[in-house]
Amino acid sequence: MADRCRLVALLGMGGIGKTALSVKLAQQIQQDFDWIVWRSLDGCAPLNTFLAEIIGSIERQQPANLRETSADAIARAIEYFSVQRCLLIIDNIEAIMETGKLAGKYRDGYQDYGKFFQKAAQANHKSCVLFTSSEKPQEISLLATRNRQVRVYKIGALDREAAKQILLDRDLVVEQKDWNDFIDRYEGNPLALWMISATIANLFAGKTSDFLKTGTVFLGEVEGVLCEMCDRLTDVEVKVLCKLAAINKPIAFSRLREEISADISSSVLMNVLESLSGRSLIETEVGKDSFRLQPVVRKYVVNRFDRKSS
């Protein structure tokens, strides 16, 4: 708020809590805005229709100018943002991203959303556009580098206390020695913790120690989230994920390059790792040149693509 951010991106794996965080944020700062509008892109409306509906909802009238060009719709929205202080929250940007290509490319017919984000970041207005996505649009990193009023936040795992609270809310029986093992197995992913805690309550009488004895990383409904994310991958991304799953430990770029087949050049590997990071499917070690998979991601990759890695 102090920096008057015009564009904010909340990025992270499905189920990590991006939508809940955006709603919580809106509740906390609502007094600073004239209007707050939340919309999901699950319906995949073209930009001009989307912006006309947004402005129509604020003005409490039927959307107008549905046939105007996207450029005109962007200009009208920015003009409105200059008069009214609005917070526009757009959920699930990944719905308009292309599948089968490296992360961050828009589907045909939706490239104008990228132009809208650029204009929202660069124009002089007093509003804020905040979006959530499991996939980072390509233009966002460059905008954040050049403009201090653009912020990109990657939502990571819950801290241990917050993760513990999810388990306590389910009334699970957790022995002191099991806390770290259980939380590390799911790396603080709130959706994974919530789903597995329900399974433990139903199948193991709430006793986490009995579940941990199985030695498995149970996916449950998290599998559906990962399925949607992995359906978007290119063949070369799948190849790199399978290699990381087989290695099953943090690995430096130089070492990974040696492990990968010779037909993947260093520049291609860099692009692939950037893409997988933009999809929140790989983790980078803080302060280190190394990459790894979360346990739940590795389990899914092994099950779906490369059972030999197990």
N, C-alpha and C positions, 0 to 999 in steps of 0.2 A: 504493500500500500504506500509506503514512504517513497518508493521509486516511481509511483504512478505507472506501473507496468501496463502495457497495451496488449501484450500477447503472452500467455502462460501455457505451457504444455506439461501435463501430468502423464508420464509414461510408465509402463510397467506391465508385467505378465498379467494375464487374465486372472481375476480372483484376488489380486494383491490389495485391492481396496481403493482404486482410483475414483470410482463413482461415489463411494461413500465419503471419501475425503473431499471431493468437490462440493458435495451437498453440505457437509459440515462447514467448509470454508465459507460458502454462501450464507449460511446462517450466522456465522460470526461477524461478517463484514457487511451485512445487508444495509446497515444504517449509513454506509458510505456511498450508496448508489440510489439513484432515482428509480431504476428498474433492474430486476434480476430475472433473466429468462434462461430456463434449462431445456435443452432439446437433445434427443438421441438421434444419431444418424442411421439407426437400424433400418429406417424406411428408405434411405438413400435418395432423398429428393435432390433434383438439380439445384445448383446454387441460387439461381434467380428466384425459383419457387420458395426455397428455404428462407432467403432473406426477406422476401415479400411477406411470408407468413410470420416471421419474427417481428417485423415492424408493425404488421397488422395486429398482432396480439398485444403489443405495447399500446397502440393507439385505440385498442378495443373496437376494431372495425374489420370488415372482411378484407383479406389481402387484395391489394391493388397491383396493377402493372405486372401481372404474371407473365406477360409476353415481352417484357423489357429484356434487353441483353444483360448478360452477367456483368459487363463493365458498368452499365448504368445502375444495376442493382447494388454493386459494390460502392459506387460513388454515393448513391442515396443512403446506404447504411452508414458510411463514414460521416456523411453530413449529419445524420441523426445522432451518431455517437459524439459529435462535436457539440451538439445542443443539449442533449440529455446525457447524464452520467449513467451508463448502462454496464451491467455485467452479463455477458452472454456466455453461457456454459454449453459446450457442444460435446456430447458423450459419444464414445465409440467411433472415433475417426477411422479406425482400421476398416470399417465397413465399406469405405469408398477407396480403399487401396487395392492395387492390382495384385492378383495371385500369379504364381509361376514366374515372377521376376524378383530381383533383389528388392529389399524393403524400401519403402518410402515413395514408390511411384503410384500416382493416382490412376484409377480406372478411366477408360475412355468415357468422356462426358462429364468427368468430375475434376479435371485439372484446374478449373476456375476456383476451386476451394483453396488451392495453393496461392493463387493470385490474391484472394481475399485475405488470407493470413499475412501475406507480405504487405498488403496495403494497411491492414490493421496494425501491423508492427511499425510501419514507416510514417504513416500519416499523423498529423498533429490533431489529436482529439483527446477527450477526457474519459473514455470508456475503457473496458478491458474485455478481451476475448480469451476465454480459458477453454482448452479442450483436453479430453482424455483419450488415450490410445495405447494399444499394446504394440503399435508399430509407429516408428518415428518418421514423419514426412521429411523428405530430403532437404527441403529448404530451411528447416527449423534450426539446425546447428549453425548454419551460416548467419541467419538472422540474429541468433543469440550472441554470436561472436561480434557482430558489428553494432548491436543496439542494446544498450544497457536497460532498456524498457521491455526487453524480451527475456523471459526466464524459461528454462527447461529443467524440470525436476523428475528424476527417475525414482519411482517409489520402490523401495527395497523391502526387505523382510521386516516383520515386527521385531521390536526388541524383546528380550527374554521375558520381561515382566508382562508385557502385553500378550505375548504368546501363551504364557502361563495362565493368564486370566481367561482365555478362550477355553482352556481345558478345565479350569475350575468352574466356569459357568455351566459346563456339561456334567459337573459332579463326578468327574473321573477320579479313580483312586490311583494316584501317582506317587510311587516311592521316591524318596529324595534322590537316590542314585540314578533314577531314570529320567529326570527332568531334561538334562542336557542332551542325552541320546535321542529322546523323543523329538525335541524341538529342532535339533540339528538335522534329523532325518527328513524333516519337511521345510527346513530353512526359514521358518517363520512365515511361510505363506498362509495368510488367514483363511483362504478358501480350503486349502489342503488340511489345515489343522481342524477347521470346523467339521469338514466331512469325515475325516478319519476318527475324530472324537465321537461322532454319532455311530460309526461302525463299531468302535470299541464298546460303547454303551450297549449296543444291541447284541453283539456277538461274544463279547468277553466280560460281560457283567460289569463294565466300567473299569476293569483292571488293566492298566497300560502295561504292566510287567508281563502279563500273559500274551498281549499282542506283540510286544517287543521280542518275545521268545521265538516268534515265527520268522524273524530275521528278514522280513519283506518290507519293501516300500509300497504300500497299498495306494493305488491311485484313486479308486472310486470315481466320483463325478468330476474330479480334476482331469480325468482322461478326456472328457468331452471338450474342455477348454483347450487342452494341448492338441487335440485332434484338429480343431478349427485353426489353430495357429500353424500347425505343421502342414495342413492342406495348402497353405500359401507358398510353401518353399519351392525353390528351384532344385534341380537335381544336384548341383554342386554344393548347395547348402546342406542337403541331406547327407552327401558324402562326408562333409566336414563334421557334421553332428555325429555320424556313426564313428568316425575316427576318434573324436573326443570321448564318446561313450566307451570305446574299446580301451583307450588309455586310462580313463577313470581316475585322473588326478590332474592338478593344475599343470599346464605345459606352456613353455615359452614359445613365442612365435617361431624363432629359428628352429627349435626342435620339432614343432608341428609341421613346419615346411619340409623337413627331412622325412617325416612320417607319411606325408600326403603324396599321392602319385605324381609323377613327373609332369603330367599333362596339365597340372594346376600351377600356374606361375605365382611368384610372390605377390605381384600386383593383384591378380585375381583373388588370391587368398586373403589379402588385406580387405578387398571389397566384400568378400563373403563374410569375414569376421565382423566388419562394420554392419553388414546387413543383419546378421544373427544377433548382434548386440542391440541393434535398433528394434528387433522383434522381441527383445527381453528373453531370448532363449539361451544365451551364454552369459557367464559371469566373468568379470575381470578381477584379478587379485589387486587389492588396493596397493598402489605404489610399486607394482610389479608388472613385468611384461609376461603375463601368463593368463591362460583362459581355462575354464572348466564348465561343467554342467551341474546344475542343481540335481540332487538325487531323484526328484520326481521327474525331471526332464529326461535324465539318463534312462530311468526305468521305462518311460514311454518310448523313447527312441529305440531302445533294445527290443521292446515288444513289437514295435511296428516295422522297423526297418532292418534291424541287424541283430538277430538273436544270438549270433556267434559271439557278440561282445559280452554276453552274460557269463 
